[in-house]
Amino acid sequence: QVRLVESGGGLVQPGGSLRLSCAASGFTFSRYFMRWYRQAPGKERELVAGITSAGWRTNVPDSVKGRFTISRNNALNTVYLQMNSLKPEDTAVYYCNAYNTPAQDYWGQGTQVTVSS
């Protein structure tokens, strides 16, 4: 059974940091392209970071450039999102996605990140 379980979200003050984790099971993690998305209330889901199976990071949107970094540990079947200098507009539910083919496209349940003073 495929599972993606996100953790690490929570409430943080502006300027703070959080590290999200996504633990994967039920598929060959090392072969998958991993991504983090986020969705704020009333907005569409937005891609914030991606990393290939080989560890190459994809381009990120300007809104998070220089602040968010994705990484992966294939030995632990885990992908991370390090988020620094957080802003109130980063408030959203953050989702982990694993993609190999259109039929092998999996999502986690999401973790809430709230940036507020």
Backbone torsions as a table, in degrees:
resi	resn	phi	psi	omega
1	GLN	NA	128.2	179.9
2	VAL	-74.9	132.4	175.7
3	ARG	-139.6	138.1	169.6
4	LEU	-128.5	118.5	-175.6
5	VAL	-120.6	111.6	178.6
6	GLU	-86.2	149.4	175.2
7	SER	-152.4	167.7	175.9
8	GLY	103.3	-5.5	178.3
9	GLY	-73.7	173.9	178.9
10	GLY	158.6	-164.8	179.6
11	LEU	-98.8	129.9	-179.7
12	VAL	-140.3	149.8	178.2
13	GLN	-78.6	154.5	174.8
14	PRO	-53.9	137.5	-176.5
15	GLY	90.7	-10.1	-178.9
16	GLY	-82.5	-176.8	-177.5
17	SER	-130.7	153.0	171.4
18	LEU	-142.5	152.4	173.2
19	ARG	-123.2	114.8	177.1
20	LEU	-89.3	146.5	175.5
21	SER	-125.5	150.6	175.7
22	CYS	-136.2	110.4	-179.9
23	ALA	-93.5	127.0	-175.3
24	ALA	-109.6	147.7	175.0
25	SER	-155.1	158.7	175.8
26	GLY	90.7	1.7	176.9
27	PHE	-154.5	170.0	-177.1
28	THR	-82.6	89.2	-172.2
29	PHE	-53.4	-41.5	-172.8
30	SER	-64.6	-16.1	-179.2
31	ARG	-91.9	-6.8	-170.4
32	TYR	-100.3	144.5	168.8
33	PHE	-78.3	126.0	-176.2
34	MET	-111.4	139.5	-178.9
35	ARG	-138.7	154.4	169.1
36	TRP	-113.8	132.9	173.8
37	TYR	-120.5	165.3	171.6
38	ARG	-141.8	155.5	177.4
39	GLN	-141.2	118.0	176.0
40	ALA	-91.5	157.4	-179.4
41	PRO	-56.1	129.6	177.6
42	GLY	77.6	5.3	-178.6
43	LYS	-121.2	162.2	177.3
44	GLU	-77.0	157.7	176.4
45	ARG	-65.2	136.1	-174.1
46	GLU	-123.4	132.9	174.6
47	LEU	-75.1	130.2	179.1
48	VAL	-114.7	-21.7	180.0
49	ALA	-167.0	149.2	177.0
50	GLY	-144.4	153.3	178.6
51	ILE	-145.7	132.3	-177.7
52	THR	-75.8	172.1	178.3
53	SER	-61.3	-28.6	-179.5
54	ALA	-86.6	-4.0	177.2
55	GLY	97.5	8.6	177.3
56	TRP	-81.1	131.9	178.7
57	ARG	-86.8	138.9	177.0
58	THR	-87.1	170.1	177.3
59	ASN	-62.5	150.0	179.0
60	VAL	-118.3	157.8	179.1
61	PRO	-67.5	153.5	-179.2
62	ASP	-57.0	-29.0	-176.5
63	SER	-63.3	-23.0	-178.6
64	VAL	-121.8	-2.0	-176.5
65	LYS	-58.6	132.7	180.0
66	GLY	82.8	-7.7	-178.8
67	ARG	-117.4	-34.0	-177.2
68	PHE	-108.9	138.6	177.8
69	THR	-136.2	128.8	177.5
70	ILE	-98.0	145.0	175.1
71	SER	-148.9	167.7	-179.5
72	ARG	-144.8	152.4	173.9
73	ASN	-126.8	101.1	-176.0
74	ASN	-67.9	-26.0	177.8
75	ALA	-69.2	-28.6	-179.8
76	LEU	-103.1	0.8	-178.9
77	ASN	54.1	44.1	-174.9
78	THR	-135.3	140.5	173.1
79	VAL	-118.2	145.7	-175.3
80	TYR	-122.9	157.0	170.3
81	LEU	-134.1	108.8	175.7
82	GLN	-87.8	122.9	-176.5
83	MET	-120.8	117.0	-179.7
84	ASN	-116.2	164.6	177.9
85	SER	48.3	49.6	-175.3
86	LEU	-65.8	146.0	-178.9
87	LYS	-121.5	157.6	177.5
88	PRO	-55.4	-32.4	-179.7
89	GLU	-73.4	-4.8	172.5
90	ASP	-82.6	-6.4	178.9
91	THR	-60.8	123.8	-176.1
92	ALA	-177.3	171.0	165.8
93	VAL	-89.7	128.5	-178.2
94	TYR	-103.6	130.3	-176.0
95	TYR	-118.2	141.8	173.7
96	CYS	-96.2	139.0	179.1
97	ASN	-132.0	137.0	174.6
98	ALA	-118.0	126.4	-176.7
99	TYR	-131.6	131.7	173.2
100	ASN	-127.0	-51.1	175.2
101	THR	-139.4	168.8	177.4
102	PRO	-56.3	-28.6	178.7
103	ALA	-86.5	-8.8	179.7
104	GLN	-123.7	72.6	-174.5
105	ASP	-133.8	104.9	-169.3
106	TYR	-119.4	150.3	-177.6
107	TRP	-128.9	147.5	170.6
108	GLY	-86.0	-179.3	-176.6
109	GLN	-86.9	-12.9	178.1
110	GLY	95.4	153.8	175.2
111	THR	-135.7	135.5	-175.6
112	GLN	-81.5	131.5	171.5
113	VAL	-119.0	124.3	179.1
114	THR	-124.2	123.6	179.6
115	VAL	-111.6	110.5	-175.1
116	SER	-159.2	148.8	175.1
117	SER	-94.0	NA	NA
